[in-house]
């Protein structure tokens, strides 16, 4: 930093002579922006950036919860231990299947909802607010309510299924059933939120495109596919990425479906996030948990990169047409 | 409204988006709203019944008379009163702190010139995509080192870090604060600090309000970090709910009463300011 007039203390001075005052002011003006950033960046460095980076470091050590000060070098030991643990692979697979089960229907339904919410209609503001209502609840509250609705013996959902002749489903113990139950909570909470994001994207598509399409005789259905969807592509990519990140770190829903940190008796719906918690705060292996966090991070990088790559290739193909 | 002479030639005028919703669209939306609202309704039903009534077949679908008794049970069994107070302290402090920090930083990024502006903004925005959960182990080691485990500041201070908030306020100020206004104030001899308090803050107020709402809801509902950093002796509402659902209490109607108590404050905020929250999310989406 170049301080042109470092000998003159900058602003607290009440009334310096005009010439020096100008120089001091200019000096202060080069430095003072950092004062506005300081509160945020101090906290950001201590509680945001440092832990993020330090995770990689911790993952190479043996660190136990009871004695976090004692760190013993393990090299890649935490990682090789992970690869040998069948529950790691199981939770990786569960994270993936629950991710697909929750993200795909959620985004498709959000797209449809957004399309409807974009119509001119009575009570539009009310409807938009109402579909966002689930977003106002916490993971904990939503999961506890759904855990009850999904109860095997007295749950409302099994009762409703019974009315149409379907046998009671064991939503906590069946692998597919429990993963559907976890996904349902996610879908319920986030569909309205994503619908609003799509709605915002739809409103920024210029009217002329629709007019031109209609002039060419495109039906509303075709307009949706040939004007709305292409116009929404960046928004869709954004929601896919955000949902993917959310799915990768899913934690509260599987933890609270029945309150166990193993994600069901046979770990049938344990996600990576829950597995990390179990290793770190259930079994006290913080180093191992850090390795899992790092794996989660790599997973996100790969998935987001893959998404971006597909999006770029598609738009390039389109441009080449 | 024009008469419905639906000739093919008349359709082109703004056909795509401004069409009025038909009965089918209304129907689907009503169903969607019912799906959104039903779990809330069910919480009230279950929280106002006894456990035995909940186990009946066919199930009871109307609220009962036991709400107060169940509330009392939760207050006794899970100390929800303390949890509510803690949540209020935590969410309130996080909201105030975040809005202040983010407005300051957002203003600097939007309107001040300084070295490293682009790089610092890129770092901030870049980390928005990295979930904070990934730094949770060193963060825990840090607060353990500081002796803060099970103390509220362990949840408050990390909660003040909001890259999204900085970005949100920056975008808001870039759009709503004209450079000329700042120039004029400078010519009049106002310092940057003066400009911040008497020009930027008044203009930024609507943006700050939206950021505050979103932050409050997120802080109130935050689950992972409070569960890690706090225990049942000093819980937030979400930590207390976890204990309720964790098998210590088997009374379903009591669990639902706790859920209702934990959700009410944020529902209240949502009921009063839902429109602004909807606006904020849509605004953030377009810009993000």
Interface residues (C-beta under 8 A of the other chain):
Chain A: X1 X11 X29 X30 X32 X33 X34 X36 X37 X39 X40 X41 X43 X44 X46 X47 X48 X49 X50 X51 X52 X54 X55 X57 X58 X63 X68 X69 X112 X113 X116 X117 X118 X119 X120 X121 X125 X127 X128 X129 X130 X131 X132 X133 X134 X135 X136 X137 X138 X139 X140 X141 X142 X143 X144 X145 X146 X147 X148 X149 X153 X154 X156 X159 X188 X192 X193 X196 X197 X199 X200 X201 X202 X203 X204 X207 X209 X210 X211 X213 X214 X215 X220 X223 X227 X228 X235 X238 X241 X245 X248 X249 X251 X252 X255 X256 X259 X273 X277 X280 X281 X286 X289 X290 X293 X294 X296 X297 X300 X304
Chain B: X11 X12 X13 X14 X15 X16 X17 X18 X19 X20 X21 X25 X26 X28 X29 X32 X33 X35 X36 X37 X39 X40 X42 X43 X46 X54 X55 X56 X57 X58 X59 X100 X101 X102 X104 X105 X107 X108 X109 X112 X113 X114 X115 X117 X120 X123 X124 X127 X129 X130 X131 X132 X133 X134 X135 X136 X137 X138 X139 X140 X141 X142 X144 X145 X157 X158 X160 X161 X163 X166 X191 X192 X193 X196 X217 X220 X221 X222 X223 X224 X228 X237 X238 X241 X242 X244 X245 X246 X247 X252 X255 X256 X259 X262 X263 X266 X267 X269 X270 X274 X275 X277 X278 X281 X282 X283 X285 X286 X288
